[in-house]
Amino acid sequence: MNLNLKTSLLLALLCVSVLFSCKKDQDEYVPGPEKQALVLSGEITQPTTLTPDNEYILKGRVYVKGNVKLTIVAGTTITVEPAEKMEDKGALIITRGSKLDVNGTVDRPVVFTSAAATKAPGDWVGVIVLGKAATNGDGGVMHVAGMPETLDTEFGGVDEGDNSGTIKYLRLEYTGALNPANEEEWAIDYASGMMLGGVGNGTILENVMVKHSKDDGFQFVGGNVNAKYLISYDNGDDNFDFDRGYTGKLQFIISYRPSASKVGIRANGVESLNEKDALPGIVPYTHPVISNMTIVGPQGDQPEGDQSQGVYIRKNTRFTIQNSIIAGYTYGGLMLCPKTKPYLVGDWNEDNSEFRYNLVNADKQGWAFNYDDGPSGVKINPDADVAKWATETGSKTTKNRANNNELLTDIAGFMFNGLYQTGTAPDFRPQVGSPALKGVNFSSNGVNKVMDSMMKVAYRGALGSTDSWANTGSWANWD
């Protein structure tokens, strides 16, 4: 145990090895004599297990390093102490080579939340997991945005099968502390929420919720980790952010923003960037592959000047989105920029983008498909060409990578069970007769067949009419 870890935690963890015996399901423990309040700070350099039999307070930035594993048992809650100075804001950083195992369950999730008496978005930074898979940074290596550039904040490499742990049934609340008042809107965002930097596909990421962040919810920066059953709820900026060479696959994910953001002018359901200057040849190109996603934007019209989109693809990104629902944003379901539009509607290439078999809506008629003007980056316009190609149907279409999408003029047409209900969890399941219960398609263009590995279901969006993963147990909390 590294001596930089607080003495109280050192003694308690030594006791844990004697007093607790883990059974096979990792969910039952012989209780200790009494619960202790323990402080997490500094560095963790020995294999360590946190259990629900203690109370944990995380202070400042805690680094798990030295190729060790931090294990957190189901039912454990970690509160993060507030701090005035930016550099003192709490964060858990799993450094490259170390691992995080979160063994939560549907009824006993692991929870990180603010320790403030009155909790607020931005009380702490988030959980940052760093791995050895590829990024498109210089030499394939990058550092965590918004933190000092040290070995402890470095990520990336060449190990596509990198394993940074197993993370299941985790909830993060009130993150996003690094978001400055005037953050540059067009560059990579500072670390926030659940940040995965260069994390490889040997890592398991399932059933994770990020809510009430001041900044992004999930950030995938480089790497190729796959994920499913993710919820990003009521966050200040992008709910899902893909950057700098991320090439993983996601299925069954929810982005829900019930009211307009008070933080960013473009607080999108999904945003993706390859590299700030959109230079050619910066590889691997960012290319998230997504199926069965549900994006729901704010109730009512967004304020004047709010340009938030369901999906905003920019700066040389490639992307694949299929069998998904994009609804509720005033000014756009899908927006492209001059550096991304050609990869969706240009001549065929294996490295190009696909947007197919989705249900799309914008509150303002004619704005479901948009295009930013490029030079200013702040003016958006409806894109009639993309709208035409995107909604062509049948096997013989003009643009076979942007077609068979269905445009809905009103969010009521999706026939969700329930949205925007005060005091009641949203219910994204489609009612009988919803267009989400037909038109699904898992075919792929080209030889890569990116949809082949997806779970085949008979509905579009994150949930079918009888699915309950987003509302079962206590792991997903919609307060």
N, C-alpha and C positions, 0 to 999 in steps of 0.2 A: 504494500500500500504506500503510495507516494505521500511523503510527509507534508506536502502542500495541501492535502485534503484535511478538512477540519478534524481536530482530535475527537470531537463527539461522534462524527461519522465513523472514524476508524474503530473506536471501541465498540460502537453499536454493530458494525458489520462483522467484527470478530465474534460478537455474541450470536449474530445471526447464524453463522456456520455451525454453532453448537446447539442453539435452541430451536432451529427450524429444520424440518426434514421435508423436502419437496417430494410429493407423490407424482405418479406418472402423468396425471392430467395437468400438472403445474398450477392447479387451481385450489388446492386444499393445503393448509399449513397448520401445524401444531402451534397454537398461539404462545407467544412469549409471556413473561410475567407482567409486563405493562408496556403500553405504547410510549415511544420516545420521540421527541421532536429533534430532528437531526438536520444539520446544515450541509448543503452541497456547495462547495466552492473550490476554486483553483483547478487542480488536475486530478484525474483518476487514472492511475497507471497500473492497477492490479484488477483482475477480474472481480466484478462487484455486482451484487444483487440487491435490488430495492424491493421491499415487500409491503403489503398493505398494513402490516402490524406496526408501522412507524409513520410518523408525519415528517415530510421532507420539505425543506425550504431551500430553494436554489438562489444563490447570491452571486451576481456578476456573471462572468463568462466561465463556464465549466467545460474543460477539454478532456475528453476521453482519448487517451493516446498511448502509444507504445504497443499497438497491435493487440489490445485487450478488448474484452467484451463487457458491456454494461447490459445487464438483464433486469427488466422491470416486470414484476409479477402482476397478474390480473388483480384489479381492484385498487392499485396503488395510485395515490394522488400526489403530485408535486406542485407546490405553490411557488411562485417566483416573486422574490422581493422587489418592490418598485425602487427605482433609483432616479435621482435628478439628472445626473450627467449621462450623456449619451454613451460614453465608454464604459459606464457601470451598469447599463441595462442588461438584464439577465439573458443568457442563451446557453443552450446545451449544444456543444459541437463535438461530433463524432469524427475524429481526424482520420485521414486516409490510412487504411490498414486495420483500424479498429472496427468494432461492430456494436450495433444496438439491436437487442432482442426485446421486443415489446410483446408480452404474452397475454394481452387482454382477451376478454371474451365478450359476447354480445350483452351480457348483463353485468359484467364487471370490467369495464374498460379501464385503460390507463389514461389519466387525465393530467395535463399540464395547464395550470390556470394562474391568474394573477393573485398575489397575496394582499393586494390593496383592499382597504375597507370598502371603497367604491371602485369597482373594477371598470376599466376603460380600455378601448382599443389603443395599442401602443404601449401598454404597461411593460412589455418585455419583447425580446426579438423573435425567438422561435427555436425550433429544433433543426439543426443543420447537420446533415449526414454527407460526408465527403468520401469519394471512392477513387478508383484507379482506372475507370473506363474513359473512353476518348471524349475530348472536347475539341472545339476548333480554335482554341486560344493558341498563343505562340508556343510552339513546341508541344502542343496538346495539353498544356498545363495552364491553370488559371488560379485565382484567389477569390475568396468570398468577397463580394461587393459590399462595401461599407465597413469593412474591418481591415486592420493592419495586415500587410502582406508579409506573412511569416510561414514557416513550414507547417504550423498548426492550422492555417487557413488555405493551404494549397490543395488542389484536387485535379484529377485527370490522369491520363496515362494511356496504356494500350491493352488493358485487361478487360475485354468486353464481358467476360463472365465473372467479374469482380463481385464478391459477396460482402455487403456491408451489414448483413443481419436479416432478421425476420421481424417485421413490424405489422402487428394485427390488433385491431380494435384500440385505436389511439385517438384521443381528442385533444386539440390544442385551442386555447381560448385567449383572446386579448393580446395577440402578438403584433408585430409590425413597428417596433420602436425605432428602427433606424430610418424610417421614412421622413426625410426633411420637408420643411414647409414648401420649398421650391425645388423638389426633385426633378431632374431633367427627364422629361416625359419620353424622350426618344432613345435613351440608352438603356442598358441592362439595369434592372431595379436592384436596390439594396436587398440584402438577405431578409426574408420575412416568412413567417408561418412555418410550413414544412418545406425546407429547402434541401434539394438533393443535387449535389454537385459531382458530376462524373461518376455517378453510381451505376454499377453494372447489373446485368440481367440475372446474376446469381442471387440478387437481393429479392426478398418477398415483401410486397407492400400492398396491404389489403385492409379495407374497413378503417379508413382514417378520415376524421372530420377536422376542418379548420374553420373556426367561426369568430366573428367580431375582430378580425385583424384590422389594423390601421392601414396596412399596405396589402400586398398579395396574400392569397391563401396558400396555394401550392406553387413552388418554383422548381422546374426541372431544367438544370443548367448543364448541358452536355450529358454524357452517359446514355445508357439504353435500358434503364430499369423499367420493367413493366409493372402495371398496377391495375387494380379493379376495386370497385365499391368505395369510391372516394366522394366526399361531400365538402364543398366549399361554400360557406354560408355567410352572407352579410359582411363581406370584407370590403375594405376601403378602396382597393385598386383591383387588379386583375384577380379573378378567382383561380384561374389556371394560367401559368406563365411558362412558356417553353423557349429556351434560349441556347445559343452557342453550341449547336451540334447535337442536341438531344434527338434520339432516334428510337425511342421505346414505343410500346403499345399500351393503350388504356381502353378499358371497357367498363361499362356501368359506372358512370361518374355524373355527379350533379353539381351544377353551379346555380345558386339561388341568391338573388339580390332583391329583397322585397321592397326596398326604397332606394332612391337615387343616392349615389355616393356623395359625401361632403368633402372628399379628399382629392380625387383625380378627375380631370376633364375627360379622360378616357379610361373609365373603370370597366373593363371588358369581362365578359364571361370567360373567353379564351383570348390570349394574346401570344404571338410568337415572333421571334426575331432571330436572324442568323448571326448578324454582326452589325454593329452600329452604322458603319459607312456603306453597307451592302456591297462590298467589294467582291468581284468574282473570284472563284477558286478558294474561298475560305471554307474548308471541309473538315469534318463531315458537315454537310448541310443539315440544319435543323429540320427534322421531318417527323413530327408526332403523328402517330397512326391511332385514330380514335373511332370506336364504334359504340353505339348505345349510350350516347351522352344526352342529358337533358339540361338545357340552359334556359332559365327563366329570369327575365329582367324586372325592373321596378314596376310597381303598380302605378298606373297613370302616366302622363307625359313627363319626360325628363325636363329639368330646368333649362332655360335658354343658355346656350354655350356648352351644355353637356353633350359630348360626342361619343358616349359609351356605346359599344357594339356588343352583339352577342359573340361574334368571332372577328378578331382583327389580325390578319396575316400580313406581315411586313418584313422589309429588309432582307430579301433574298431567301426567305423561308420556303420550303416545300411542306406540303401537308396532305393528310388523308383523313377525311371526315365522312362517315357513312352511317346510315341507320340512326340518325340522331335528330333531336328536337331543339330548335333555336327559336325562342319566343320572348316577347314582352319588352324588347328594347325599342325606344321611339324611333331612332334614326338608323337602325340597321341590324340585319341578321348576320350578314357576312360582308366584311370590308377588306378589299385588297389595296395594294399600293403599286406604283409603277414597276417595282422590282419583284413583285410576286404574281401579278396577274398573268404574265406570259407563261408561267409554269402550270397554270390551270387551263388556259384557253389556247395556248400555242400549239405548235406541232408536237406530235407524240415523242416522248423520251422516257426511258425507264425511271429516271430520277424526278419526273414531274409530279404534279399534285392531282388529287382526286377529291371531288365534293359531289357525292351521289347518294340518292335514295334517302334524302333528309326531308324533314318538315320544317319550313322556315316561315317566320312571321316578323313583321315590324309594326309597331302601333301606327306609324305614319305611312299611309298608303304610298306605294312606289319607292319605298326606301329599304326594302328587304335586302337588296344587293347594292353595295356602295363602293366607292373608289376615292381614295384621297388624292389630292392634286399633285402630290410629289414635291414640288419646289418649296411650298410653305409648310407642308405636313400638317396643317391645321384646318384646311378647308375640305369638306367632304361633299360628294355629289352622288346622286343615284346613278347606277350603272346599268343602263338598259340592255347593253350587249350581254353582260354576264347574266342578267335576269332572264334574257331570252334563252341563252344556252342552258342555264341551270334548270329551267323548267320544261325543256323538251323531254318527251317521253318516248318509249319504244326502243327497239334495238338499233335502228338506223337514225342516229342523231348527228347534229353538226359537230358537237364537241363531246366525245364519248367519255371524257373525264369530268365533265361538269353538266350532269343531266339527271333526269328522272327524280328531281327534287320537286316537292309539292309546296306551293305557296298558299298560306292561309291568311286571310284578310283580318281575322280577329282571333285573339287568344282564346276566346271561348270555344273556337272550333277544335281545339286540341282535346277538349272534354276531360280535363284533369278532374280528379275527385275533389280537390280543394286547394286553393291558393289564397294568400294574403289575408288569412283569418287570424285576427288578434287572439292570442292565448291558445291557439290550436296549431299543432304541427302541420306543415303543408303535406298534402298527399298527391304525389306526382303520378299515381297510377291512372292509366286511361280507363274511362268508362266504356262499357260495351257500345260499339258503334264508332269509336274514335278512329281517325285515320292512322293513329299510331299502331293499331292492331293489324295492319295490313301493309303491303308494299315493302317489306323488309327484304334485303338482298345482300348476300355475303360474297358475291363474285368480285373479282379483282381484274384490273387491266394489267397486261404485261406479264413477265416471267416471275416477278417477285412475289405475287400472290399474297399481299400483305394481310388479307382478311382470313386466310386459311386457318390461322392459329386462334382466331376468335371463337368464343363459345357461341354456338348457333342457337338463336332464340327466334320467336315468331312475332316480335314487336320491335318498333323503333322507340328510341329513348332509353332511359336508364331502368325503367321498371315496366313489367307487364301488368295486366289487370289483377293478378293474384300475388304479385311479388310484394314482400314486406321488409326487405333488408334495410331500407332507410328509416323504418319506423318501429323495428322490433328491438326490445330490450332498452337498455339505458345508454348504449354507446353513442348514439346520435341524439344530441340534445338540441332542440330547436328554440329554446328560450332566447 
